[in-house]
Amino acid sequence: MKSALSIIWVVVSCWVVSQTNAQQCTMNLPLSGGSGGGAFSDADFVSKGLITKVQLECGPFFTSIKVRYGTTWAPKHGWGQSNCDNWWKRGSMKEYTLGANEYITGAIVSHGKYINSVTLTTNKKSFDKCGSGQGTTDTIINGRRVMYFKGRSGCIVDAFQLYGPTW
């Protein structure tokens, strides 16, 4: 009986913490991509609410991502310098609004030195592929709600990682 109560306490504690603090009771799913660009993390935005909208810029590579948590937009990651168009094709913007009871559960990521493409998946559908499909492919899906994104970016998204609850 004592061990069952401990498990219940951990699950309830992690649920309460997940509503207020992304740093606790989360697990990182595998990092895909290269080591270029600067590190980014949307962990501080989890306290603003669940992911409600995602903007992706898609050219030959996965150019940028910007995520709305509740009603607050996190900074855009990728296309971060004024001279990026000297080396990269920016591509087009795709915006996805999550429906009622819909949440991101993972991604299919093609990568090499950069993130070549990403296809985000929800508990209800898959978004259109963003970027080209070349390189090593990782399927990063655990079926749980993705709480926030982390990675590396400069002119494009160099590396990409998902964070979700541990239970």
C-alpha positions as CSV (number, residue, x, y, z in Angstrom):
1,M,0.0,0.0,0.0
2,K,2.9,2.4,0.8
3,S,4.5,2.0,-2.6
4,A,1.1,2.6,-4.4
5,L,0.7,5.8,-2.4
6,S,4.3,6.8,-3.4
7,I,3.5,6.3,-7.1
8,I,0.3,8.3,-6.8
9,W,2.2,11.1,-5.0
10,V,4.8,11.3,-7.8
11,V,2.2,11.3,-10.6
12,V,0.1,14.0,-8.8
13,S,3.2,16.0,-7.9
14,C,4.5,15.9,-11.4
15,W,1.1,16.9,-12.8
16,V,0.9,19.9,-10.5
17,V,4.5,20.9,-11.2
18,S,4.0,20.5,-15.0
19,Q,1.3,23.1,-14.8
20,T,3.8,25.6,-13.4
21,N,7.4,24.6,-14.0
22,A,8.8,22.9,-17.1
23,Q,12.2,22.2,-15.4
24,Q,10.8,19.5,-13.2
25,C,9.1,16.2,-14.1
26,T,10.1,16.5,-17.8
27,M,12.1,14.3,-20.0
28,N,14.0,15.1,-23.1
29,L,13.5,13.1,-26.2
30,P,16.6,12.5,-28.4
31,L,18.4,15.6,-29.9
32,S,18.5,15.5,-33.7
33,G,20.8,17.6,-35.8
34,G,24.2,19.3,-35.6
35,S,26.2,21.5,-33.3
36,G,26.0,24.9,-35.2
37,G,24.1,27.9,-34.1
38,G,23.3,29.0,-30.6
39,A,21.3,27.1,-28.0
40,F,17.6,27.9,-27.4
41,S,15.0,26.6,-25.0
42,D,11.3,27.5,-24.6
43,A,11.3,26.0,-21.1
44,D,10.5,29.4,-19.5
45,F,7.3,29.7,-21.6
46,V,5.6,26.6,-20.3
47,S,4.3,28.6,-17.3
48,K,2.3,30.7,-19.9
49,G,0.2,27.7,-20.9
50,L,0.2,24.7,-23.2
51,I,1.3,24.9,-26.9
52,T,-1.6,26.4,-28.9
53,K,0.0,27.5,-32.1
54,V,3.2,26.8,-34.1
55,Q,4.7,28.8,-36.9
56,L,7.3,27.1,-39.2
57,E,9.4,28.6,-42.0
58,C,10.1,26.0,-44.6
59,G,12.6,26.2,-47.4
60,P,15.1,23.6,-48.5
61,F,15.8,23.3,-44.8
62,F,13.8,23.8,-41.7
63,T,14.4,27.5,-41.4
64,S,12.6,28.6,-38.2
65,I,10.1,27.8,-35.5
66,K,8.0,30.1,-33.3
67,V,5.6,28.6,-30.7
68,R,2.7,30.1,-28.8
69,Y,2.3,28.9,-25.2
70,G,-1.3,29.9,-24.1
71,T,-1.6,33.4,-25.5
72,T,2.2,34.2,-25.3
73,W,4.6,33.8,-28.2
74,A,8.1,32.6,-27.5
75,P,10.9,34.1,-29.6
76,K,11.5,32.8,-33.1
77,H,14.4,30.3,-33.4
78,G,16.2,30.4,-36.7
79,W,16.6,33.1,-39.3
80,G,18.2,35.1,-36.6
81,Q,20.6,37.4,-38.6
82,S,20.1,40.1,-41.1
83,N,22.5,38.5,-43.6
84,C,21.0,34.9,-43.6
85,D,19.6,35.4,-47.1
86,N,23.3,35.5,-48.3
87,W,23.6,31.7,-47.6
88,W,20.0,30.3,-47.3
89,K,16.7,30.4,-48.9
90,R,14.1,31.4,-46.3
91,G,11.1,29.6,-47.6
92,S,7.4,30.1,-46.8
93,M,5.6,30.4,-43.4
94,K,3.2,27.7,-42.3
95,E,1.0,28.3,-39.2
96,Y,-0.8,25.6,-37.3
97,T,-3.4,26.2,-34.7
98,L,-4.0,23.2,-32.4
99,G,-7.7,22.3,-32.0
100,A,-9.6,21.6,-28.8
101,N,-7.9,18.6,-26.9
102,E,-5.2,18.5,-29.6
103,Y,-1.5,18.4,-28.6
104,I,1.9,17.7,-30.2
105,T,3.1,14.2,-29.5
106,G,6.3,14.1,-31.5
107,A,8.1,14.7,-34.7
108,I,9.8,13.0,-37.7
109,V,13.1,14.7,-38.2
110,S,15.6,14.4,-41.1
111,H,19.0,15.8,-40.4
112,G,22.7,15.9,-41.1
113,K,24.7,19.0,-40.1
114,Y,21.4,20.9,-39.9
115,I,17.7,20.0,-39.6
116,N,16.7,19.2,-43.2
117,S,13.0,18.7,-42.4
118,V,10.6,18.2,-39.6
119,T,7.1,16.9,-39.5
120,L,5.3,17.6,-36.3
121,T,2.7,15.1,-35.2
122,T,-0.3,15.6,-32.8
123,N,-2.7,13.2,-31.2
124,K,-5.0,13.8,-34.1
125,K,-2.9,14.4,-37.3
126,S,0.5,15.2,-38.8
127,F,1.5,18.6,-40.0
128,D,2.9,19.1,-43.5
129,K,6.6,18.3,-43.8
130,C,8.7,21.5,-43.4
131,G,12.0,21.4,-45.4
132,S,13.5,18.6,-47.6
133,G,13.6,15.0,-46.5
134,Q,17.3,14.3,-47.0
135,G,19.6,12.9,-44.3
136,T,19.3,10.6,-41.3
137,T,15.7,10.3,-40.2
138,D,14.7,10.1,-36.5
139,T,11.2,9.4,-35.4
140,I,10.7,11.1,-32.0
141,I,7.3,10.2,-30.8
142,N,6.3,9.1,-27.4
143,G,2.6,9.8,-27.5
144,R,2.7,12.1,-24.5
145,R,2.1,15.9,-24.7
146,V,5.1,17.8,-25.8
147,M,5.6,20.6,-23.3
148,Y,8.3,22.7,-25.1
149,F,11.0,22.7,-27.7
150,K,14.8,23.1,-27.3
151,G,17.7,23.1,-29.8
152,R,20.2,25.2,-31.6
153,S,19.7,27.8,-34.3
154,G,21.3,30.6,-36.2
155,C,20.1,31.3,-39.8
156,I,18.3,27.9,-39.8
157,V,17.4,25.3,-37.1
158,D,20.6,23.3,-36.6
159,A,19.3,20.9,-33.9
160,F,15.9,20.1,-32.5
161,Q,14.7,18.4,-29.3
162,L,11.3,17.9,-27.7
163,Y,10.5,17.9,-24.0
164,G,7.5,16.2,-22.4
165,P,6.2,14.8,-19.1
166,T,7.9,11.7,-17.5
167,W,4.8,9.8,-16.7
